């Protein structure tokens, strides 16, 4: 490498490995309109340096290679020195601000387009909103149906024992009413049964308090263990059903008879007998199959009917719930129950005990003498499918309509491209237009859902309130009977 | 920046632009300063100063020809504007006025 190196050689060396990153670095930090002259100056300096250092080396016998190295070092240093505010800030920093104005332009254009074909836009937005609203309402309902018994803390561990009645080998019907003796028996014989609770429906009776006199039909005799199985929200008092003639009432009952809820210790009269109120609990929500107004201590039954045999097999009409140690596999447990049923053949004849998980009751149980008419899992599945389809159709409809109009925008896109629009910007523009339409549709959808909720409630005959919708979104809490 | 106030380096570069006339571009100015004043100046400092002067309107620039030495890249030639010339004149006068006050710097014929 002689001192008088040609331009090509110099260039080659510059674009060689050590310095190439330097030029790329320079290109990044320099404003584009200044890059060429800066690069040229640096190259010129480099060449002069090579000449100067070589000349010096001639007199001091230093090799040309070292001159080159020194010049290169100088060059790199010079390049680095160009990384300074005076250079870097000369780049178009105002690019950010530009973006904001562009977005404003997009909104203006989007608005103008929507206004230009009002009918079309309306169909588009309304179609989307309707689809979303229908979907929301159906999903609302489905989630509600699926949320039965969710608020009980032990819901997963509770099972109900029912009786399958056989005449010989022939199945007659499934009866939800159970013999009263079964509860305690199962607790004894099966270690996985931790506790049991029996509820016995009290047919319509008159309840009296002062001059308030009403027929009540949602009353049950209940074991005190029911408080361990089910989770009730106590408003006042300490729930206690251990002694005869004790009762727990709900909030609405308290208001109905007393006008207030702090009525612990007071009493109501049923069948000429006084019952002491031990606690007032919150009203039973809509999403449970066991709805009651009064819970009366089970031990009171004996006081009513002398011939009630708590430990016998006289009649089966008590709902019996079991608290299991862990969520049981019902098939496994039912196999055990089948054997157990054979063991007590003398008492129950050909009938068999069958258990089901409490959470399955509302959607899957269709036995006789249920606590209340149940829902249908199949309908729920169908509804869900329909909801998804509706949404799908709404999407496709929107895409269809938008695509049909796409060609109208072709000219606009062409002009924008000529004006120097980047592909990225065009994409962003049309995406933002879609976003605006979707947002408008969402707002409309929420309005539609809110206003049609009363109509929907009467259709489904279940009380679905707006706050249920919100609660379902945010948490799986106890649903209140309101709206 | 106030009207009659130019930084020391800016004044230097502006003077060189006026002096070099057609050859006033970054690398040349930098070399001239180094040879004449024996003062190490970095190329990037000169460039930045030139751009600042252009922002202030004391110089204007245009692209010139490329040479082999520069690997074919064109140079940006700076020329002083009338505003810049007026600035130089003003600065020269104010300097001289002040130096006249210093007895050791008494110049003859000024």
Interface residues (C-beta under 8 A of the other chain):
Chain A: X7 X10 X11 X14 X34 X36 X37 X38 X39 X40 X41 X42 X43 X44 X45 X47 X48 X78 X81 X82 X84 X86 X87 X90
Chain B: X25 X26 X27 X30 X31 X42 X43 X44 X45 X47 X48 X51 X52 X63 X66 X67 X68 X69 X70 X71 X72 X73 X74 X75 X76
